[in-house]
Amino acid sequence: MEKLFEDRYWDSPDGLTLHFRDYFADTVTDPRRPAVICMHGLTRNARDFAPLAERLAGQWRVIVPEMRGRGMSEYAKDFVTYNPLTYVADIEALVAQEGIARFVAIGTSLGGLMTMLLAAKDSTRIAGAVLNDIGPVINLSGIERIREYVGQGRSYPSWMHAARALAEVHGSAHPNFAIDDWLEMAKRSMVLQPNGRIGLDYDMNIAEPFQHDDGAAPPDLWPAFEALKDLPLLVLRGALSDVLSPDTMEEMQRRIPAADMVTVPDVGHAPVLDEPAAAAAIDRLLAKVK
């Protein structure tokens, strides 16, 4: 299959070399369209967005950064910098390097926190936003569940072993996944290590700040969320999510009535964005972007 993206790099403000996928900007049918920047979750990487980015490639310039300590991006020298405010500064450096004046932000989990923080700093540069299974309030039960597995550093002798391990940890979030789906998820979230075993594709030190309350999320994100009020906005929630509650989603709707609120059936944290309900909602959002 033809490769639809170019591997490119940028420098963080503190000197790390970070990686992003650039889905062929020179083939975009309408270069006046803003770029689409997809931001992944806590333990994930650019491969997470491959199906969505490939579907949009050619219609939009799609940029998928890997945050410090993930995938092909350099690991941080100090684990204290594994926090949302630093990630936002890294994204701002990428946007500056690429000369991007406006962009659509699609953020899953941590990426959604980053989207809100970017809007709080300057919402005029954001042409539209998707918050995937994340809101200004995060359920403590979801945080505790994530803390149980993040940074464990386990490895596996084969892709099948890795897939079955993921199914054991995340099976409740994806009850309809078959083994092929778990294999695909394993290949998106793990990598073949030099010792021949399969391991998670991130720096285990990202768990350190997350183990404390101030490392999980900024204390009050409602003002940051409300900074998105004048933009095309989509909020996705997995129907089985333990991170974004129905009550929080209802309050988000009350504060921004024009937002498109979509519950994706039969999935927890987080939708992978190829579900029919999620894909259709993203298409509706992009149709509103000017």
Secondary structure, 3 states (H helix, E strand, C coil): CCCCEEEEEEECCCCCEEEEEEECHHHCCCCCCCEEEEECCCCCCHHHHHHHHHHHECCECEEEECCCCECCCCCCCCHHHCCHHHHHHHHHHHHHHHCCCCEEEEEECHHHHHHHHHHHHCHHHEEEEEEECCCCCCCHHHHHHHHHHCCCCCEECCHHHHHHHHHHHHCCCCCCCCHHHHHHHHHHHEEECCCCCEEECECHHHHHHHCCHHHHCCCCCHHHHHCCCCCCEEEEEECCCCCCCHHHHHHHHHHCCCCEEEEECCCCCCCCCCCHHHHHHHHHHHHHCC
